[in-house]
Amino acid sequence: MIGGFCMNRRSALQFFGLGLGVACVPALARPAKEKGWFGFAVSVDVEGFSLNPTLRSAKIETVVPSSPADIGGLLAGDLIVEAQGVTVAGAKAEALRVAVQRAVGETLQLTIKRGSSAPRVVVLTAIAKPVGV
């Protein structure tokens, strides 16, 4: 739900794992695909205050055990440098939300930076959100 709420510069937005927004499409266009889930939550540092702020950084806050994020090796504290080819620093929140929105079975490519290590690419496959999560 990136852009769903932005209360301050360190707003916790759940745009990568615990709730991706869904685009509304006309009913005649095509059947909606099931929204994918990756199992991690992100906090973002934003510039300014608006409904579509500019991002400075995105950090993984939590990873759900046995989720695609956990299986992919993501850890709380990892910085997301790039998502689906969109560089996080300087991106508009809505552009990044659209870039990471995936249906069940689709992949999400992230470039992650952990501590002083070199950035690395992680590819996650979206699953249906488990009941009770």
MOGIHU-V659911 format. One record per residue. RES is the residue in one small letter. PSI is psi in radians with two decimals (none if undefined). OMEGA is omega in degrees with one decimal (NA if undefined). Layout:
# MOGIHU-V659911
RES&PSI&OMEGA  RES&PSI&OMEGA
This chain:
# MOGIHU-V659911
m&0.82&-179.9  i&2.39&-176.3  g&-0.05&-179.8  g&-0.62&173.3  f&2.38&179.0  c&1.66&-175.6  m&-0.50&178.6  n&-3.01&-174.4  r&-0.36&-179.0  r&0.75&-178.7  s&2.41&176.4  a&1.90&179.2  l&2.47&-174.9  q&0.88&-173.0  f&-0.19&-177.3  f&-0.46&-171.3  g&-0.76&-172.2  l&0.07&175.3  g&1.71&173.8  l&2.44&177.1  g&2.80&-179.9  v&2.30&177.3  a&2.45&177.2  c&2.26&178.2  v&2.63&178.4  p&2.50&-176.6  a&-0.53&-178.4  l&-0.27&-175.4  a&-0.96&178.5  r&2.72&179.1  p&2.51&179.9  a&2.42&175.1  k&2.69&178.7  e&2.31&-178.7  k&2.31&179.5  g&2.79&-178.3  w&2.42&-178.4  f&-0.36&174.6  g&0.61&171.5  f&2.70&178.3  a&2.62&-173.8  v&2.50&168.2  s&2.50&-178.4  v&2.60&172.6  d&2.14&-175.4  v&2.75&176.4  e&2.20&176.9  g&-3.03&-179.2  f&1.97&177.3  s&3.08&177.9  l&-0.31&179.5  n&1.22&-174.6  p&2.88&173.2  t&2.30&-177.7  l&2.50&171.9  r&-0.75&-179.5  s&2.85&176.4  a&2.20&-177.4  k&2.37&177.1  i&2.19&-178.8  e&-0.77&-179.2  t&2.63&176.2  v&2.22&180.0  v&2.25&178.7  p&2.46&178.2  s&0.20&177.3  s&2.95&174.8  p&-0.64&178.6  a&-0.75&178.5  d&-0.83&179.3  i&-0.59&178.9  g&-0.08&176.2  g&0.21&177.7  l&2.55&178.5  l&2.65&172.7  a&2.38&-178.7  g&-0.30&176.7  d&2.47&175.2  l&2.38&175.8  i&1.98&-177.6  v&-0.66&-176.2  e&2.54&177.2  a&2.11&179.6  q&0.66&177.7  g&-0.02&179.0  v&2.08&177.0  t&2.24&-175.8  v&-0.92&-178.4  a&2.05&179.4  g&-0.16&-179.9  a&2.61&172.1  k&2.48&-176.4  a&-0.76&-178.2  e&-0.69&178.8  a&-0.71&179.6  l&-0.69&178.2  r&-0.79&179.4  v&-0.70&-178.4  a&-0.60&-175.0  v&-0.13&-178.8  q&2.14&-176.6  r&2.57&174.9  a&2.85&176.7  v&2.30&179.5  g&-0.30&178.5  e&2.75&-177.8  t&2.70&176.3  l&2.15&178.6  q&2.15&178.9  l&2.53&168.0  t&2.12&-172.7  i&2.47&173.9  k&2.20&179.5  r&2.00&178.9  g&-2.31&-178.1  s&0.08&178.8  s&2.74&175.3  a&2.58&176.8  p&2.57&178.8  r&2.67&-179.6  v&2.36&177.4  v&2.32&177.5  v&2.14&-179.5  l&2.57&176.1  t&2.20&-178.4  a&2.47&174.5  i&2.97&172.9  a&2.46&-180.0  k&2.20&179.9  p&2.58&177.3  v&2.38&176.5  g&0.07&178.4  v&none&NA
